[in-house]
Amino acid sequence: MVVAMSLYDPIHDAATSWFPANREAALLVASLLACRDVVRMLDGLQQEPLADRHGLVLLATPAISLVDNVLKLRGALGARDKSAWPQNDRENLRAWGRSLSRYMQGPLYRLRSTLSAHHDAEKLGSGSVDVGRTAPEALEAIPQALCVLILLLNHRGVFMWSRRPEDQPDVLQLFGTNAFAAPTVRVESGKVVELLKLTLVRDPQDEARGAALAAMAAYNRVAKRANLAKVIVTDV
């Protein structure tokens, strides 16, 4: 029996959620939380997105969060083997990753810090950030970050997860590298002392890819209304 599980969400936490068990998985979850917020803000933009200056300012916060976490995930996975990847994927990951870095140091980051995530009383002058020019950069950063995130999900067997499938503090289910089944184990003092069963489960990484693709679909809906270039993701 194949059981599909949800990924951890701190807002809607559930005992059956897969919790990140290594740094790579934690950064992936943080990226997906940013994706969720990006979708919420994209869907709230007015019919003419580029004219919705307030909506674009608010979008800067999840956009920068997405960029930040995707860049950290890229760094964490930087040494992982990519020799089996298509050459275009390797080249695009390198190029798009470098391009993303500019958003963490430029006007969009300052906009997020002074008007979006936080209202800085010391930065209220008209010359602090050019909102009209900077706010639309959120719509540039989001598809680039999503492309990098989707490429990083080419890595298999690098994200580790755990969950408590039963209401027993000493029982844990694990999903790790190159796994197809999740062992349920009994633990004592942080050590596995007994294997209870093996369960076929859906790889949580597949759910992560679905969430990233959903965010890209939300961007494409806005891009169509704003006459911006849409992004088509294909599997090779």
Wavefront OBJ file of the C-alpha trace (Angstrom):
o trace
v 0.000 0.000 0.000
v 1.442 3.360 -1.044
v 0.732 6.157 1.447
v 1.071 9.812 0.387
v 2.316 12.132 3.142
v 2.392 15.904 3.454
v 5.455 18.009 4.043
v 5.842 19.952 7.264
v 4.099 23.319 7.436
v 4.504 25.240 10.728
v 1.183 27.013 10.188
v -0.800 23.818 9.611
v 1.337 21.362 11.544
v 0.147 17.758 11.597
v 1.562 14.734 13.342
v 1.762 12.895 10.009
v 3.824 15.573 8.256
v 7.328 14.821 7.029
v 9.705 16.936 9.081
v 13.103 17.886 7.575
v 15.858 15.728 9.047
v 18.880 17.428 7.467
v 19.863 20.960 6.457
v 19.090 20.352 2.780
v 15.534 19.296 3.568
v 15.077 22.242 5.955
v 16.140 24.686 3.236
v 13.803 22.968 0.793
v 10.873 23.352 3.200
v 11.759 27.023 3.769
v 11.792 27.534 -0.009
v 8.381 25.869 -0.321
v 6.933 28.044 2.451
v 8.107 31.049 0.447
v 6.486 29.512 -2.654
v 3.193 29.280 -0.777
v 3.366 32.963 0.179
v 4.380 33.930 -3.357
v 1.305 32.171 -4.731
v -0.942 33.918 -2.201
v 0.433 37.336 -3.153
v 0.441 36.658 -6.903
v -3.185 35.559 -6.817
v -4.044 38.790 -4.983
v -2.585 41.142 -7.576
v -5.037 43.317 -9.468
v -6.100 42.599 -13.040
v -3.272 44.822 -14.296
v -0.404 43.532 -12.129
v 2.214 46.100 -13.101
v -0.171 48.887 -12.081
v -0.739 47.334 -8.637
v 2.159 49.093 -6.954
v 1.054 48.204 -3.420
v 0.611 44.542 -4.332
v 4.070 44.420 -5.886
v 5.625 46.011 -2.796
v 4.019 43.338 -0.600
v 5.183 40.661 -3.061
v 8.792 41.736 -2.461
v 8.853 39.999 0.941
v 8.085 36.410 -0.173
v 10.070 37.002 -3.363
v 13.232 37.834 -1.406
v 12.540 34.969 1.016
v 12.302 32.592 -1.942
v 15.495 33.918 -3.515
v 17.379 33.763 -0.208
v 16.411 30.173 0.617
v 16.922 28.911 -2.936
v 20.420 30.411 -2.984
v 21.214 28.776 0.364
v 19.893 25.448 -0.929
v 22.001 25.836 -4.065
v 25.039 26.399 -1.861
v 24.254 23.389 0.324
v 23.963 21.154 -2.748
v 26.863 22.735 -4.620
v 29.245 19.804 -4.179
v 26.682 17.143 -5.103
v 27.234 15.147 -8.272
v 25.521 16.580 -11.361
v 27.321 14.493 -13.992
v 24.107 12.704 -14.983
v 22.204 15.955 -15.508
v 21.542 17.255 -19.047
v 24.204 19.787 -19.991
v 21.599 22.558 -20.355
v 20.425 21.966 -16.795
v 23.956 22.254 -15.435
v 24.626 25.431 -17.402
v 21.282 27.009 -16.474
v 21.762 26.239 -12.785
v 25.135 27.974 -12.832
v 23.925 31.006 -14.809
v 20.583 31.512 -13.081
v 22.111 30.977 -9.658
v 24.616 33.748 -10.244
v 21.912 36.025 -11.583
v 19.764 35.492 -8.489
v 22.461 36.788 -6.174
v 21.962 40.374 -7.324
v 18.494 40.503 -5.779
v 19.960 39.970 -2.306
v 22.091 43.102 -2.595
v 20.063 45.430 -4.781
v 16.998 47.684 -4.704
v 14.466 44.848 -4.328
v 16.098 43.762 -1.067
v 16.092 47.357 0.208
v 12.440 47.708 -0.784
v 11.607 44.553 1.141
v 13.514 45.770 4.209
v 12.132 49.323 4.289
v 8.562 49.159 2.935
v 7.419 45.553 2.611
v 8.484 43.293 5.486
v 9.253 46.247 7.753
v 8.356 49.933 7.688
v 11.587 51.743 8.508
v 10.947 55.192 9.950
v 14.490 56.221 9.005
v 13.907 55.412 5.310
v 10.780 57.382 4.546
v 12.399 59.924 2.230
v 11.416 59.946 -1.398
v 14.952 59.050 -2.410
v 15.261 55.876 -0.305
v 13.858 53.426 -2.871
v 12.379 54.099 -6.297
v 9.192 52.082 -5.764
v 7.895 52.465 -9.298
v 11.085 51.096 -10.779
v 11.946 48.533 -8.116
v 8.641 46.857 -7.195
v 8.223 45.089 -10.567
v 11.593 43.388 -9.984
v 9.698 40.919 -7.801
v 8.145 39.564 -10.985
v 11.636 39.115 -12.412
v 13.114 37.405 -9.369
v 10.315 34.895 -8.766
v 10.494 32.883 -12.024
v 14.307 32.804 -11.866
v 14.246 31.498 -8.298
v 11.608 28.907 -9.178
v 13.654 27.699 -12.152
v 16.690 27.217 -9.904
v 14.578 25.445 -7.270
v 13.095 23.061 -9.842
v 16.570 22.315 -11.187
v 17.859 21.598 -7.678
v 15.133 18.983 -7.349
v 17.015 16.998 -10.003
v 19.119 15.865 -7.043
v 17.810 12.597 -5.652
v 18.599 10.998 -2.342
v 19.851 14.174 -0.656
v 16.799 15.187 1.375
v 16.101 13.321 4.607
v 12.798 13.271 6.499
v 11.202 11.919 9.643
v 7.699 11.783 11.091
v 5.811 10.253 13.983
v 3.066 8.139 12.398
v 1.650 6.993 15.708
v 0.885 8.669 18.991
v 3.953 7.136 20.580
v 6.941 9.335 21.460
v 9.403 6.469 20.932
v 8.193 5.527 17.409
v 9.607 7.280 14.338
v 9.258 6.821 10.588
v 12.222 7.731 8.414
v 12.734 8.509 4.739
v 16.255 9.071 3.499
v 18.767 8.695 0.728
v 17.847 6.471 -2.207
v 14.840 5.118 -0.330
v 11.641 3.662 -1.726
v 10.215 2.508 1.594
v 10.087 4.238 4.952
v 11.141 2.188 7.977
v 9.158 2.650 11.167
v 11.492 2.231 14.114
v 11.518 2.381 17.873
v 14.084 4.717 19.377
v 15.618 5.012 22.814
v 17.937 7.847 23.830
v 18.155 8.956 20.205
v 19.200 5.522 18.903
v 17.241 3.026 16.823
v 16.637 -0.128 18.859
v 13.993 -1.932 16.800
v 12.700 -2.042 13.220
v 8.907 -2.326 13.375
v 7.895 -2.293 9.703
v 8.578 -0.963 6.190
v 5.970 1.100 4.337
v 5.935 2.115 0.686
v 5.501 5.888 0.551
v 5.557 8.655 -1.984
v 8.891 10.458 -1.989
v 8.295 13.819 -0.228
v 10.515 15.372 -2.887
v 7.811 14.720 -5.490
v 5.385 16.819 -3.453
v 8.028 19.546 -3.280
v 8.326 19.610 -7.054
v 4.551 19.868 -7.355
v 4.527 22.884 -5.041
v 7.263 24.608 -7.059
v 5.389 23.945 -10.305
v 2.183 25.326 -8.771
v 4.045 28.523 -7.885
v 5.327 28.750 -11.460
v 1.771 28.312 -12.738
v 0.655 31.197 -10.495
v 3.450 33.349 -11.914
v 2.474 32.440 -15.476
v -1.114 33.517 -14.847
v 0.138 36.927 -13.753
v 2.678 37.083 -16.580
v -0.085 36.543 -19.123
v -2.087 39.491 -17.748
v 1.019 41.675 -17.582
v 2.306 40.704 -21.044
v 5.473 39.251 -19.527
v 7.280 36.167 -20.751
v 5.807 32.918 -19.428
v 8.057 30.082 -18.246
v 7.437 26.567 -19.528
v 8.969 23.715 -17.506
v 9.506 20.448 -19.350
v 10.754 17.071 -18.202
v 13.613 15.508 -20.167
l 1 2 3 4 5 6 7 8 9 10 11 12 13 14 15 16 17 18 19 20 21 22 23 24 25 26 27 28 29 30 31 32 33 34 35 36 37 38 39 40 41 42 43 44 45 46 47 48 49 50 51 52 53 54 55 56 57 58 59 60 61 62 63 64 65 66 67 68 69 70 71 72 73 74 75 76 77 78 79 80 81 82 83 84 85 86 87 88 89 90 91 92 93 94 95 96 97 98 99 100 101 102 103 104 105 106 107 108 109 110 111 112 113 114 115 116 117 118 119 120 121 122 123 124 125 126 127 128 129 130 131 132 133 134 135 136 137 138 139 140 141 142 143 144 145 146 147 148 149 150 151 152 153 154 155 156 157 158 159 160 161 162 163 164 165 166 167 168 169 170 171 172 173 174 175 176 177 178 179 180 181 182 183 184 185 186 187 188 189 190 191 192 193 194 195 196 197 198 199 200 201 202 203 204 205 206 207 208 209 210 211 212 213 214 215 216 217 218 219 220 221 222 223 224 225 226 227 228 229 230 231 232 233 234 235 236
